[in-house]
Amino acid sequence: MIVEPTEFENVDSWLRLSASCHQGAMIMEAAPGSQVADHYARGTLLADIRDGLAAMGKTESTVTAEDLSPVDEFHIGGRAVTEELAGQLALITQDRVLDIGCGLGGPARQIAARYDCQVNGVDLTRDYVEAGNVLSTWLHLDERVSLQQGDALALPFADGSFTAAYMLHVGMNIADKGALFSEVARVLRAGAHFGVFDVMRTGTGELSYPLPWASTADTNALAAPEQYRAALSAAGFEILSERERRDVALDHFARQRAQAATEQAVLGIQTLMGARRPQMVRNMVESISAGQIAPVEIIARRR
């Protein structure tokens, strides 16, 4: 099924429900890193979430993970994709898991609750990390989920600290995939599973900006699946599986459009992106529909 952007008659209404850009606030240091951080920074984030909950008739003591999912699991496919990805990481209770580009920590909390394991998250954007730790407290998961500001290319952990890792919509901001995956390999133990769910280049043609992960081409580091595979292999990973999830994206957008006809979400991508959201998501939908980009899942294992 191809969903053309022109089919969305009420684009702004649909976008209020859309949880479809990327999960992490992305992490990358050096000069481009400041641009990436600026792209995601939103100093009123926690206050905006509180306001949204109040509009839903919820408080800090009554909020659930499902209430927060439109804003804290805003990668393509949301909670369902998180659950599916985590199910391929061979997780057990004793695991210590790393979330690279954790954003507000929605997937980290889902995985910690589901598998009763410890999850550490790292993200470049302080606003996301600080708000995310508060959300973990609200959901009584602060003893199992810890988020901190940090750089994916210089992770603040000792060698072999983790038994599994994942990243959701993060690599689109990090040009040096080799350095990224080498650093992930460093902090993983031998045999650890690593899940990647990124938007990747699947076709040719110029992209329109802004996009949910990049305001301009300067901070867009999209790469093709074969480039991911090569970088992972060079870093010491064995590729276990790969699949393009364009169908998941288009189905997700179609469901959001249908929901927008009868519902109006108060928490979602608009909480994070503000007035920029309509054009960002419109450009992304156009590019996915045209076959230029698509979310791709890769499951790898540390040798």
C-alpha positions as CSV (number, residue, x, y, z in Angstrom):
1,M,0.0,0.0,0.0
2,I,1.4,3.4,-1.0
3,V,0.3,6.3,1.1
4,E,0.7,9.5,-0.8
5,P,1.2,12.7,1.2
6,T,-1.6,14.3,-0.8
7,E,-4.1,11.9,0.8
8,F,-3.7,13.6,4.1
9,E,-6.4,16.2,3.8
10,N,-6.1,17.4,7.4
11,V,-2.3,17.1,7.7
12,D,-2.0,19.1,10.9
13,S,-4.7,17.1,12.7
14,W,-2.9,13.9,11.6
15,L,0.4,15.2,12.7
16,R,-0.9,15.8,16.2
17,L,-1.3,12.0,16.5
18,S,1.9,11.2,14.7
19,A,4.5,9.4,16.8
20,S,6.6,8.8,13.8
21,C,9.9,10.6,13.6
22,H,12.8,9.0,15.5
23,Q,13.3,7.8,19.0
24,G,16.6,9.2,20.2
25,A,17.3,12.9,20.3
26,M,20.4,11.6,18.4
27,I,23.9,11.8,19.7
28,M,27.0,13.1,18.1
29,E,29.8,15.4,19.3
30,A,32.2,17.9,17.7
31,A,30.9,20.9,15.7
32,P,27.9,19.2,14.1
33,G,26.9,17.9,17.5
34,S,25.9,21.4,18.7
35,Q,23.7,21.7,15.7
36,V,22.1,18.3,16.4
37,A,21.5,19.3,20.1
38,D,20.0,22.6,19.1
39,H,17.7,20.7,16.7
40,Y,16.2,18.8,19.6
41,A,16.5,21.2,22.5
42,R,13.3,22.2,24.2
43,G,13.6,23.7,27.6
44,T,9.9,23.5,28.4
45,L,9.6,19.8,27.6
46,L,8.7,18.5,31.0
47,A,6.2,21.4,31.6
48,D,4.7,20.7,28.2
49,I,4.3,17.0,29.1
50,R,2.6,17.9,32.4
51,D,0.2,20.3,30.6
52,G,-0.6,17.5,28.1
53,L,-1.3,15.1,30.9
54,A,-3.6,17.6,32.7
55,A,-5.6,18.0,29.5
56,M,-6.0,14.2,29.5
57,G,-7.2,14.2,33.0
58,K,-4.0,12.5,34.2
59,T,-1.5,13.4,36.9
60,E,2.0,12.2,37.8
61,S,0.5,9.6,40.1
62,T,-2.0,8.2,37.6
63,V,0.0,8.4,34.3
64,T,0.8,5.1,32.6
65,A,3.4,4.1,30.0
66,E,0.7,3.9,27.4
67,D,-0.3,7.5,28.1
68,L,3.3,8.7,27.5
69,S,4.1,6.5,24.5
70,P,3.1,9.1,21.9
71,V,5.8,11.4,23.2
72,D,8.4,9.1,24.6
73,E,8.3,6.3,21.9
74,F,8.0,8.5,18.9
75,H,10.1,6.4,16.5
76,I,8.2,4.9,13.5
77,G,6.0,2.1,14.8
78,G,6.1,3.2,18.4
79,R,5.8,0.7,21.3
80,A,5.0,-2.2,19.0
81,V,8.3,-1.8,17.2
82,T,10.2,-1.5,20.5
83,E,8.6,-4.7,21.7
84,E,9.4,-6.5,18.4
85,L,13.0,-5.4,18.4
86,A,13.6,-6.2,22.0
87,G,12.2,-9.7,21.4
88,Q,15.1,-10.4,19.1
89,L,17.9,-9.4,21.6
90,A,17.7,-12.6,23.7
91,L,17.1,-10.6,26.9
92,I,17.0,-12.1,30.4
93,T,16.4,-10.6,33.9
94,Q,20.1,-10.4,34.7
95,D,20.9,-8.3,31.6
96,R,22.3,-4.8,31.6
97,V,21.1,-3.1,28.4
98,L,22.3,0.1,26.7
99,D,20.0,2.4,24.8
100,I,22.0,4.6,22.5
101,G,20.2,7.9,21.7
102,C,17.6,7.2,24.4
103,G,15.6,10.4,24.1
104,L,13.0,10.5,26.8
105,G,13.6,6.8,27.6
106,G,10.3,5.3,26.6
107,P,11.8,2.1,25.0
108,A,14.2,1.8,28.0
109,R,11.3,1.8,30.4
110,Q,9.3,-0.6,28.3
111,I,12.3,-3.0,28.1
112,A,13.1,-2.7,31.8
113,A,9.5,-3.4,32.8
114,R,9.0,-6.3,30.4
115,Y,12.3,-8.1,31.1
116,D,13.0,-6.9,34.7
117,C,16.5,-5.8,33.6
118,Q,18.7,-2.8,34.0
119,V,18.7,-0.2,31.2
120,N,21.2,2.7,30.8
121,G,20.4,5.3,28.3
122,V,22.7,7.9,26.7
123,D,21.6,11.0,24.7
124,L,23.2,14.2,23.6
125,T,20.3,16.4,24.5
126,R,20.1,17.4,28.2
127,D,16.4,18.4,28.0
128,Y,15.5,14.8,27.0
129,V,17.6,13.1,29.6
130,E,16.4,15.3,32.5
131,A,12.8,15.0,31.6
132,G,13.1,11.3,30.9
133,N,14.5,10.6,34.4
134,V,11.5,12.4,35.9
135,L,9.2,10.2,33.8
136,S,11.0,7.1,35.0
137,T,10.3,8.3,38.6
138,W,6.6,8.8,37.8
139,L,6.4,5.2,36.5
140,H,8.4,3.8,39.4
141,L,11.1,2.6,37.1
142,D,13.9,4.9,38.3
143,E,15.8,2.0,40.0
144,R,16.0,0.1,36.7
145,V,16.3,2.9,34.2
146,S,19.1,5.5,34.3
147,L,19.5,8.1,31.5
148,Q,22.5,10.4,31.2
149,Q,23.8,13.0,28.8
150,G,26.7,11.6,26.6
151,D,28.2,11.1,23.2
152,A,27.7,7.9,21.2
153,L,31.2,8.2,19.9
154,A,32.7,8.3,23.4
155,L,30.4,6.3,25.6
156,P,30.9,6.9,29.3
157,F,31.2,3.2,30.2
158,A,33.9,0.6,30.7
159,D,34.7,-2.1,28.2
160,G,32.3,-5.0,28.2
161,S,29.8,-3.2,30.5
162,F,26.6,-4.4,28.7
163,T,25.0,-7.7,27.6
164,A,22.8,-6.1,24.9
165,A,22.3,-2.8,23.2
166,Y,20.0,-1.1,20.7
167,M,19.5,2.2,18.9
168,L,16.2,3.6,17.5
169,H,16.5,6.3,14.7
170,V,19.9,7.5,15.8
171,G,22.4,6.8,13.0
172,M,20.8,9.5,10.8
173,N,22.8,12.1,12.7
174,I,26.1,10.3,13.0
175,A,28.2,10.3,9.8
176,D,31.0,8.0,11.0
177,K,29.1,4.7,11.3
178,G,32.4,2.9,11.7
179,A,33.4,4.9,14.8
180,L,29.9,4.5,16.2
181,F,29.7,0.8,15.9
182,S,33.3,0.3,17.1
183,E,32.4,2.2,20.3
184,V,29.2,0.1,20.7
185,A,31.3,-3.0,20.3
186,R,33.7,-1.8,22.9
187,V,31.1,-1.6,25.7
188,L,29.4,-4.9,24.7
189,R,30.4,-8.3,25.9
190,A,31.2,-11.1,23.4
191,G,28.0,-12.7,22.2
192,A,25.8,-9.7,23.1
193,H,23.0,-8.8,20.7
194,F,22.7,-5.3,19.1
195,G,19.5,-4.0,17.5
196,V,19.5,-1.2,15.0
197,F,16.3,0.5,13.8
198,D,17.2,3.5,11.7
199,V,15.8,5.4,8.7
200,M,18.2,4.6,5.8
201,R,18.7,5.6,2.2
202,T,16.9,3.1,0.0
203,G,16.6,5.2,-3.2
204,T,18.0,8.2,-5.0
205,G,16.8,11.8,-5.3
206,E,17.1,15.0,-3.3
207,L,15.4,15.1,0.1
208,S,13.4,18.1,1.3
209,Y,14.1,19.8,4.6
210,P,13.5,20.1,7.4
211,L,13.2,16.4,8.4
212,P,12.3,15.2,12.0
213,W,16.0,14.4,12.6
214,A,17.7,17.2,10.6
215,S,16.8,20.8,10.0
216,T,19.3,21.0,7.1
217,A,21.5,18.7,5.0
218,D,24.4,19.5,7.3
219,T,23.1,17.3,10.1
220,N,21.6,14.6,7.9
221,A,23.9,11.5,7.9
222,L,21.6,9.0,6.2
223,A,23.4,5.9,4.9
224,A,22.3,2.8,2.9
225,P,21.8,-0.6,4.5
226,E,24.9,-2.0,2.9
227,Q,27.0,0.8,4.5
228,Y,25.5,-0.2,7.9
229,R,26.4,-3.8,7.3
230,A,29.9,-3.1,6.3
231,A,30.5,-0.8,9.3
232,L,29.0,-3.4,11.7
233,S,31.1,-6.2,10.3
234,A,34.3,-4.1,10.5
235,A,33.5,-3.3,14.1
236,G,33.3,-7.0,15.0
237,F,29.6,-7.8,14.6
238,E,28.0,-10.7,12.9
239,I,24.8,-9.8,11.0
240,L,22.0,-12.1,12.1
241,S,19.1,-10.5,10.2
242,E,18.0,-7.4,8.2
243,R,14.7,-6.3,6.9
244,E,13.3,-3.1,5.5
245,R,10.2,-1.9,7.4
246,R,8.7,0.5,4.8
247,D,5.4,-1.3,5.1
248,V,5.4,-0.7,8.9
249,A,5.9,3.0,8.3
250,L,3.2,3.4,5.7
251,D,0.7,1.3,7.7
252,H,1.5,3.4,10.8
253,F,0.9,6.6,8.9
254,A,-2.4,5.3,7.5
255,R,-3.6,4.4,11.1
256,Q,-2.6,7.8,12.3
257,R,-4.6,9.4,9.6
258,A,-7.7,7.4,10.5
259,Q,-7.3,8.2,14.2
260,A,-7.0,11.9,13.4
261,A,-10.5,11.9,11.9
262,T,-12.0,11.2,15.3
263,E,-9.3,12.0,18.0
264,Q,-7.0,14.8,18.9
265,A,-3.9,13.9,20.8
266,V,-2.5,16.3,23.3
267,L,0.9,14.5,23.6
268,G,2.9,13.5,20.6
269,I,5.5,14.8,18.1
270,Q,4.1,18.3,18.4
271,T,5.2,18.3,22.1
272,L,8.8,17.8,20.9
273,M,9.0,19.6,17.6
274,G,6.5,22.5,18.2
275,A,5.6,24.6,15.1
276,R,8.1,22.8,12.9
277,R,6.3,19.5,13.0
278,P,4.0,19.8,10.0
279,Q,6.7,20.3,7.4
280,M,9.1,17.9,9.0
281,V,6.8,15.0,9.0
282,R,5.3,15.9,5.6
283,N,8.8,15.8,4.1
284,M,9.5,12.4,5.7
285,V,6.2,10.9,4.5
286,E,6.9,12.1,0.9
287,S,10.4,10.6,1.0
288,I,9.2,7.2,2.3
289,S,6.3,7.1,-0.1
290,A,8.7,7.9,-3.0
291,G,11.1,5.0,-1.9
292,Q,14.0,7.4,-1.2
293,I,14.2,6.4,2.5
294,A,12.8,3.7,4.7
295,P,13.1,2.4,8.3
296,V,15.4,-0.7,8.3
297,E,16.0,-3.1,11.2
298,I,19.3,-4.9,11.6
299,I,20.0,-7.5,14.4
300,A,23.7,-8.2,15.0
301,R,25.8,-10.1,17.5
302,R,29.1,-9.1,19.0
303,R,31.8,-11.6,18.1
